[in-house]
Each structure stands twice: as structure tokens, then as C-alpha cells.
């Protein structure tokens, strides 16, 4: 005689409604989640009856420097003082992007031969262009002028490099006149 093999798993239909939308008889009764217990709200202190005065002026938000920082948190003012840095501004961000672009252009001394990454340079110019588009209307006149001048200078540098590469390619092409 062969023993009947018990199934490894059992499929149980837990749907509560039939295909017609009627409640199934064998559906388990729905259990409701316990309602949260409301916490009592303390009553406001009694107000002394007096002549109505003007409402008090709202207190301004404390200045960021007066907000205590956790010992493990980053506090830009104290860190800047410790390391002799200066306050970071938009111009510093732009300067960092320009330095990276000039490194791609081969203008920065990296200790080895100067290499040009034309794709990286193009991406940095595009990134500064995105910065220009996203900050429209939010810059001072000085910042706007510096940004526009920077974009112009980067594009001119890019064009000079592309023209030099093109000139070298023409000089080294097969059948080009030798100097």
C-alpha cells in the first residue's frame, strides 16, 4: 500500500466576495485595527480678563549662528575659523567649475604632459550653461556678469582647442604637404 503524499503547501482562498460581489459565507470576519487612544490635550492657562491688547508680534527666527550645533555636527562658521577659509559663495562654485574645465583643456599643470579631454571640457561648459539657465533672475548683476563672461571665455577656449586639433589633423593627414 502506498501512503498518500501530503501536499507541501495549501492554497487558501481568502477573498471575501464572490464573482457576483456578494459576501462569501466562509470568509473570515474582518477584524478592525484598534483605534488609537487620543492623548489628552492640556487646557490653556486661564486668561485674565483685561482690556484687549494688540496681539504680540511674532518672534523672528533666530539667526543661524545663534542656533547651537551638536558637537558632532558641521558648523560652517567654526570650521571656517579653524581652517582659515572664507564664506562660500556662488563665485567660488563657478571658480571650481572653471578650474575643472581648464584641467580638461590641458591648461593646468598636473605634473605630467598636458592632455586635453575635449569631451570633459564640453561637459563642463554645458554644466556651466545649465547653471546659467537655472540661476536666471537669482543672481546679482556682478554675479550675472561674471557668469556670462566665464561662459564666453570657456566657449572660446573650446573653439581654439578644436581648431588646433583640426589643424593638426590636416597637417598629419596622408598626402598633406610636408613642411
Backbone as a ProteinNet text record, in pm:
[ID]
protein_1_A
[PRIMARY]
XXXXXXXXXXXXXXXXXXXXXXXXXXXXXXXXXXXXXXXXXXXXXXXXXXXXXXXXXXXXXXXXXXXXXXXXXXXXXXXXXXXXXXXXXXXXXXXXXXXXXXXXXXXXXXXXXXXXXXXXXXXXXXXXXXXXXXXXXXXXXXXXXXXXXXXXXXXXXXXXXXXXXXXXXXXXXXXXXXX
[TERTIARY]
82	0	86.5	40.2	112.2	45.8	128	72.7	41.3	-63	-95.2	3.6	53.9	151.9	78.3	123.8	63	122.3	39.1	91.3	188.9	287.4	386.7	328	226.9	165	16.4	-58.2	-202.4	-244	-330.2	-382.5	-515.1	-525.1	-647.9	-701.4	-827.4	-890.3	-936.7	-874	-907.8	-990.5	-1036.6	-1120.7	-1250.6	-1301.6	-1421.1	-1548	-1533.6	-1651.5	-1646.6	-1764.7	-1774.6	-1762.3	-1769	-1759.7	-1875.1	-1989.6	-2106.9	-2097.5	-2005.5	-1990.9	-2058.4	-2113.8	-2179.5	-2075.1	-2100.2	-2009.2	-2008.3	-1890.5	-1878.3	-1912.5	-1974.2	-2013.8	-1893	-1793.8	-1680.3	-1567.2	-1592.3	-1489.3	-1475.5	-1353.3	-1328.4	-1383.9	-1430.6	-1483.8	-1370.3	-1401.9	-1299.3	-1269.3	-1142.8	-1103.7	-1058.1	-1109	-1071.7	-949.3	-866.2	-748.2	-795.2	-730.7	-773	-752.2	-849.9	-841	-737	-660.7	-560.8	-627.4	-566.8	-618.8	-578.4	-676.6	-639.2	-566.1	-462.8	-389.3	-458.2	-471.2	-540.6	-457.4	-527.1	-462.3	-476.6	-364.3	-376.8	-453.4	-533.5	-612.7	-520.9	-552.5	-468.3	-485.2	-384.3	-396.5	-506.2	-571.4	-680.8	-625.7	-706.6	-667.9	-732.4	-651.2	-704.9	-786.6	-900.4	-985.5	-929.6	-893.2	-840.7	-880.6	-842.3	-875.3	-795.9	-859	-785.7	-669.7	-554.6	-435.3	-404	-315.7	-274.4	-202.9	-221.6	-153.4	-2.6	70	215.2	274.1	378.6	445.9	513.2	505.3	571	721.4	779.3	923.4	993.6	1095.5	1167.1	1245.9	1273.3	1353.2	1492.7	1552.9	1688.7	1785.9	1887.7	1989.6	2060.6	2100.9	2164.9	2286.4	2359.1	2478.9	2442.4	2322.1	2285.4	2225.5	2195.5	2141	2255.8	2245.1	2355.8	2367.2	2488.7	2515.6	2560.2	2521.2	2566.5	2717.4	2781.1	2927.5	2974.5	2897.4	2939.1	2891.6	2807.6	2753.9	2853.5	2822.1	2907.1	2859	2946	2915	3010.2	2957.6	3041.7	3121.9	3060.8	3132.5	3253.4	3237.6	3351.7	3456.5	3413.5	3508.5	3589.3	3522.2	3590.1	3696.7	3664.6	3760.1	3879.9	3857.5	3965.8	4063.7	4013.9	4098.3	4129.8	4091.6	4127	4056.7	3944.3	3872.4	3785	3716	3624.1	3485.2	3387	3249.1	3231.5	3165.8	3145.2	3030.8	3054.5	2955.5	2946.1	2855	2831.7	2959.2	3036	3158.6	3257.1	3260.7	3351.2	3309.4	3179.7	3130.5	3169.5	3149.5	3184.1	3334.5	3413.9	3559.2	3600.8	3536.9	3568.8	3536.4	3422.9	3384.8	3480.4	3523.8	3616.9	3751.7	3798.9	3925.9	3919.4	3808.5	3792.4	3790.7	3720.8	3717	3856.9	3933.7	4067.3	4161	4137	4215.2	4187.1	4058.8	4023.8	4083.4	4099.8	4155.2	4306.2	4368.2	4512.4	4588.4	4519	4583.5	4639.5	4604.6	4652	4774.8	4870.4	4992.4	4964.2	4957.9	4930.8	5057.5	5172.7	5298.4	5342.3	5252.7	5287.4	5261.2	5257.9	5231.8	5088.7	5068.5	4935.9	4848.7	4738.9	4645.6	4513.7	4451.3	4323.3	4214	4111.7	3992.6	3879.9	3862.8	3766.9	3623.9	3593.6	3458.8	3433.7	3531.5	3516.8	3502.4	3578.7	3568.7	3430.3	3379.8	3245.8	3139.5	3153.3	3056.8	3062.3	3181.7	3193	3132	3152.3	3091.3	2939.1	2889.6	2744.7	2692.6	2769.8	2729.5	2721.7	2817.9	2812.8	2694	2661.1	2542.6	2414.8	2408.6	2292.3	2282.3	2395.3	2397.3	2344.3	2379.8	2330.7	2179	2126.6	1982.2	1905.4	1957.4	1886.5	1894.2	1988	2000.8	1949.4	1885	1834.1	1740.8	1766.7	1682.5	1719.2	1813.2	1850.5	1991.5	2058.1	2196	2202.7	2305.5	2330.3	2385.3	2388.8	2441.5	2588.1	2664.6	2805.8	2819	2743.1	2749.2	2704	2599.6	2549.3	2656.1	2723	2828	2944.1	2984.8	3095.9	3058	2935.4	2890.2	2886.3	2831.7	2825.8	2966.3	3056.5	3193.7	3264.2	3238.5	3300.5	3254.8	3126.2	3074.5	3137.1	3146.4	3207.1	3352.3	3428.9	3570.9	3588.1	3505.1	3514.6	3481.8	3381.7	3345.8	3456.6	3519.4	3629.5	3749	3776.7	3884.3	3854.2	3730.8	3689	3710	3669.9	3685.2	3832.3	3917.5	4060.9	4118.7	4081.4	4132.3	4083.3	3954.4	3900.1	3971.4	3997.6	4068.2	4211.5	4280.1	4416.1	4415.3	4319.5	4310	4283.5	4194.5	4162.3	4284.6	4360	4480.4	4584.4	4604.2	4699.8	4655.8	4526.7	4476.5	4500.4	4486	4508.7	4656.7	4742.9	4887.1	4937.5	4879.6	4925	4847.1	4757.3	4677.2	4764.6	4733.5	4810.1	4794.6	4905.6	4904.2	4912.7	4924.1	4936.3	5077.9	5096.4	5231.5	5318.9	5442.1	5536.9	5605.1	5632.7	5698.9	5845.4
-117.5	0	123.9	214.2	339.7	444.5	515.1	621.8	741.3	810.2	931.8	1040.6	1105.4	1211	1338.7	1400.2	1525.8	1638.9	1733.9	1844.5	1930.4	1987.5	2073.7	2207.7	2250.6	2378.9	2369.1	2457.1	2457.4	2594	2597.5	2721.9	2750.3	2866.9	2905.5	3031.4	3029.6	3145	3238.7	3353.4	3447.8	3565	3554.8	3663	3665.2	3784.7	3798.3	3803.6	3823.2	3837.1	3736.9	3697.7	3607.6	3688.8	3619.5	3688.8	3785.8	3755.4	3843.2	3965	3964.6	4076.9	4051.2	3932.2	3900	3851.2	3872.9	3830.4	3679	3620.7	3476.1	3432.2	3317	3266.2	3220	3162.4	3109.2	3211.5	3336.5	3439.5	3471.2	3489.3	3520.3	3658.6	3672.3	3802	3903.5	4020.3	4124.2	4176.4	4180.1	4232.9	4376.6	4461	4601.8	4626.8	4716.7	4756.2	4839.5	4823.9	4902.3	5051.5	5129	5272.1	5330.5	5428	5486.2	5564	5554.8	5625	5770.9	5861.5	6002.4	6048	6127	6180.4	6308.1	6324.4	6444.4	6569.3	6671	6797.9	6884.9	6937	7018.8	7146.6	7186.3	7308.1	7428.9	7531.1	7650.1	7718.5	7790.5	7857.5	7963.2	7987	8085.5	8224	8295.4	8428.2	8528.8	8618.4	8722	8817.4	8854.2	8945.2	9084.4	9136.9	9271.6	9330.8	9452.2	9515.3	9445.2	9420.8	9350.7	9436.1	9376	9444.5	9392	9460.5	9415.3	9282.1	9193.4	9064.5	9086.1	9003.7	9021.5	8993.8	9067.4	9048.4	8912.1	8842.6	8711	8727.6	8632.2	8638.5	8596.9	8671.5	8632.3	8504.9	8434.1	8313.3	8350.6	8269.3	8301.9	8294.5	8374.3	8373.8	8238.7	8188.3	8056	8045	8154.1	8146.8	8125.7	8169.2	8156.6	8020.5	7941.6	7808.8	7717.6	7654.5	7568.4	7446.4	7411.4	7295	7179.6	7061.1	6944	6932.2	6873	6861.6	6784.5	6686.7	6606.3	6665.2	6769.8	6829.3	6922.8	6962.4	7052.4	7193.6	7278.4	7418.5	7496.9	7552.8	7617.4	7732.4	7809.8	7924.7	7882.4	7783.3	7741.8	7669.6	7589.1	7518.2	7617	7719	7819	7889.3	7920.3	7986.9	7899.2	7771	7679.6	7662.6	7662.1	7632.6	7755.6	7873.9	7996.9	8015.8	7951.2	7963.3	8087.1	8101.7	8213.2	8160.5	8247.6	8208	8165.7	8053.1	8002.9	8079.7	8121.4	8196.3	8139.3	8193.6	8148.2	8155.9	8260	8279.9	8165.8	8113.7	8002.9	7875.5	7852.5	7737.4	7751.7	7869.7	7894.6	7877.7	7925.5	7911.3	7764.7	7684.4	7541.9	7474.1	7509.7	7451.7	7495.9	7622.1	7672.4	7602.6	7582.1	7512.6	7371.4	7304.2	7169.3	7172.3	7270.1	7282.2	7308.7	7393.9	7425.1	7304.3	7222.2	7099.3	7009.1	6998.5	6920.3	6981.4	7114	7181.5	7166.3	7112.1	7092.7	7214.3	7311.1	7434.9	7426.8	7324	7311	7221.4	7256.6	7176.9	7061.1	6941.8	6823	6745.5	6798.8	6731.8	6640.6	6605.9	6523.2	6605.9	6540.6	6614.6	6668.1	6773.9	6834.5	6752.6	6706.2	6627	6702.4	6692.4	6758.4	6652.4	6674.7	6589.9	6675	6669.2	6756.8	6726.4	6599.6	6562.2	6616.3	6600.9	6654	6804.8	6872.8	7017.8	7058.4	6989.5	7021.2	7000.6	6894.4	6867.6	6975.6	7022.9	7128.7	7259	7289.1	7409.7	7396.6	7279.1	7256.2	7268	7220.2	7228.6	7374.1	7455.7	7598	7662.9	7618.3	7667.7	7632.3	7511.7	7470.7	7559.1	7585.7	7672.9	7811.3	7859.9	7989.4	7986.3	7880.5	7870.8	7858.8	7780.2	7754.1	7869.8	7960.8	8072	8203	8198.3	8321.5	8393.4	8522.9	8603.7	8595.3	8511.1	8494.2	8543.1	8603.2	8646.7	8798.3	8846.3	8989.4	9027.3	9155.1	9199.9	9158.7	9167.2	9128.7	8979.6	8895.7	8751.5	8716.6	8783.1	8758.3	8793.4	8907	8947.2	8850.2	8806.3	8710.7	8579.1	8532.9	8406.9	8416.1	8523.5	8538.5	8545.6	8619.8	8630.3	8494.6	8420.3	8288	8192.9	8191.7	8103.9	8141.3	8271	8316.5	8270.8	8289.9	8252.6	8101.3	8022.7	7876.6	7831.4	7892.4	7855.3	7894.1	8007.4	8048.4	7953.9	7912.1	7816.2	7685	7640.7	7518.4	7529.8	7643.7	7662.5	7664.9	7727	7729.7	7588.3	7509.3	7372.5	7289.5	7301.9	7227	7268	7397.7	7443.7	7391.1	7386.4	7331.4	7182.8	7108.9	6965.8	6945.8	7027.1	7017.6	7050.1	7152.1	7191.4	7079	7018.1	6908	6789.3	6762.5	6650	6673.2	6797.8	6829.4	6819.2	6860.4	6854.7	6711.5	6625.4	6486.8	6393.3	6446.2	6361.4	6305.4	6184.7	6129	6217.7	6245.8	6327.1	6476.3	6512.7	6654.6	6698.3	6823.6	6870.4	6872.1	6826.1	6821.8	6956.7	6997.3	7125.1	7110.3
0	0	0	-74.3	-86.9	0.3	75.4	157.3	69.2	106.1	31.2	68	-31	-7.9	30.6	140.9	183.6	99.9	63.8	-18	62.8	-10.1	54.4	95.2	24.9	59.5	31.8	93.7	79.1	27.3	-72.1	-126.3	-58.9	1.4	69.3	3	-35.8	-98.3	12.1	21	127.8	76.8	-43.4	-94	-15.8	7.5	91	8.5	-122.8	-206.8	-321.4	-365.9	-479.8	-607.5	-723	-851.3	-870.7	-808.3	-820.9	-730.3	-637.1	-544.2	-410.7	-391.8	-265.4	-166.1	-39.2	66.6	74.9	76.3	86.1	227.7	239.5	370.6	451.2	383.7	456.4	475.5	438.2	455.9	603.8	643.7	784.6	815.6	934.9	977.2	977.5	926.6	918.2	1058.1	1086.8	1216.8	1197.7	1282.6	1273.6	1358.9	1310.7	1387.3	1505.3	1618.6	1734.3	1705.5	1748.7	1726.9	1822	1774.7	1862.9	1975.6	2090.3	2206.8	2195.4	2197.2	2185.8	2311.1	2288.2	2401.6	2446.8	2575.4	2623.7	2593.9	2551.4	2523	2647.3	2699.4	2820.2	2789.5	2882.5	2866	2874.3	2795.9	2803.9	2938.6	2984.9	3114.4	3107.1	3218.2	3217.1	3181.7	3105	3061.9	3156.4	3206.5	3295	3210.1	3262.5	3187.2	3198.7	3086.1	3081.8	2948.3	2928.1	2801.6	2692.6	2581.1	2475	2424.2	2422.3	2373.1	2234.1	2167.3	2034.6	2049.3	1953.6	1964.6	1961.5	2036.3	2039.2	1901.2	1869	1740.6	1740.5	1628.5	1624.5	1639.3	1711.6	1731.9	1603.2	1563.6	1441.9	1466.9	1357.9	1369.7	1416.2	1499.5	1543.7	1427.2	1433.3	1328.8	1329.6	1214.1	1209.5	1300.5	1320	1403.6	1550	1590.4	1730.7	1763.1	1662.4	1686.4	1727.4	1844.4	1887	1796.7	1764.4	1681.3	1770.9	1733	1806.9	1790.3	1887.8	1882.6	1761.1	1717	1603.4	1471.8	1476.3	1354.4	1288.4	1168.3	1092.3	1116.3	1160.9	1180.7	1091.1	982.7	882.2	941.2	1031.4	1086.9	1168.8	1254.3	1336.7	1252.6	1157.2	1071.8	988	938.1	856.5	939.1	1065.1	1151.9	1183.7	1199.8	1233.7	1118.8	996.7	881.9	797.9	844.1	775.3	643.4	623.4	496.6	494.2	386.2	373.3	343.2	354	330.9	185.1	162.7	27.1	-38.4	-160.1	-236.1	-376.3	-455.2	-592	-675.4	-656.3	-734.1	-708.9	-587.4	-556.4	-630.5	-639.8	-716	-862.9	-916.6	-1055.6	-1078	-985.4	-995.7	-997.6	-913.7	-908.9	-1042.3	-1101.2	-1230	-1340.6	-1337.7	-1438.6	-1424.8	-1302.7	-1283.9	-1338.7	-1316.6	-1370.4	-1522.7	-1580.2	-1725.9	-1781.6	-1714.8	-1763.8	-1749.5	-1649.2	-1636.6	-1757.8	-1795.7	-1913.4	-2040.3	-2042.1	-2159.7	-2167.6	-2063	-2063	-2015.4	-1958	-1915.3	-1773.7	-1699.6	-1561.5	-1560.6	-1478.4	-1467.2	-1372.6	-1426.4	-1345.8	-1315.6	-1353.4	-1326.3	-1438.2	-1526.2	-1641.6	-1766.9	-1878.7	-2001.9	-2001.8	-2074.5	-2082.5	-2175.8	-2123.8	-2203.7	-2213	-2325.5	-2348.9	-2350.1	-2270	-2270.1	-2325.9	-2458.1	-2524.9	-2482.8	-2455.2	-2411.7	-2270.7	-2181.8	-2046.7	-2046.7	-2132.2	-2143.4	-2190.8	-2291.7	-2343.7	-2235.2	-2156.2	-2049.4	-1941.7	-1909.9	-1808.9	-1860.1	-1989	-2046.5	-2043.6	-2077.1	-2071.4	-1928.5	-1831.5	-1691.4	-1645	-1685.3	-1650.5	-1721.5	-1842	-1911.8	-1838.7	-1784.8	-1704.7	-1580.8	-1518.2	-1401.1	-1438.1	-1555.9	-1603.2	-1618.6	-1679.4	-1700.5	-1568.6	-1476.7	-1351.2	-1251.7	-1271.2	-1176.7	-1235.2	-1351.9	-1413.3	-1316	-1297.3	-1209.8	-1063	-1026.4	-886.1	-855.2	-952.2	-932.7	-923.9	-856.8	-856.4	-993.9	-1022.5	-1151.9	-1168.4	-1059.6	-1065.5	-1096.4	-1025.3	-1048.3	-1189.8	-1236.6	-1371.7	-1475.4	-1456.5	-1549.9	-1550	-1433.2	-1423.7	-1489.9	-1466.9	-1526.1	-1678.7	-1731.3	-1877	-1937.3	-1872.9	-1921.6	-1915.7	-1809.2	-1792.7	-1902.7	-1931.8	-2036.2	-2170.9	-2197.5	-2323.3	-2333.3	-2225.9	-2227	-2243.6	-2175.1	-2187.8	-2330.2	-2390.3	-2527.6	-2626.2	-2604.3	-2691.6	-2675.6	-2553	-2528.4	-2600.4	-2591.7	-2658.8	-2810.1	-2867.1	-3011.7	-3052.4	-2972.1	-3002.7	-3003	-2904.5	-2895.5	-3013.1	-3047.6	-3160.9	-3289.5	-3306.2	-3427.1	-3431.1	-3316.1	-3311.7	-3346.3	-3293.4	-3323	-3471.8	-3526.6	-3668.4	-3754.3	-3714.9	-3790.3	-3786.8	-3667.5	-3656.4	-3740.8	-3743.3	-3821.4	-3970	-4015.5	-4157.1	-4192.7	-4101.1	-4127.4	-4130.4	-4049.6	-4040.7	-4131.4	-4210.8	-4299.1	-4409.9	-4457.7	-4568.9	-4692.7	-4757.5	-4878.1	-4848.8	-4721.3	-4687.9	-4719.8	-4766.2	-4798.4	-4673.8	-4688	-4575.8	-4563.2	-4444.6	-4420.6	-4419.6
[MASK]
+++++++++++++++++++++++++++++++++++++++++++++++++++++++++++++++++++++++++++++++++++++++++++++++++++++++++++++++++++++++++++++++++++++++++++++++++++++++++++++++++++++++++++++++++++

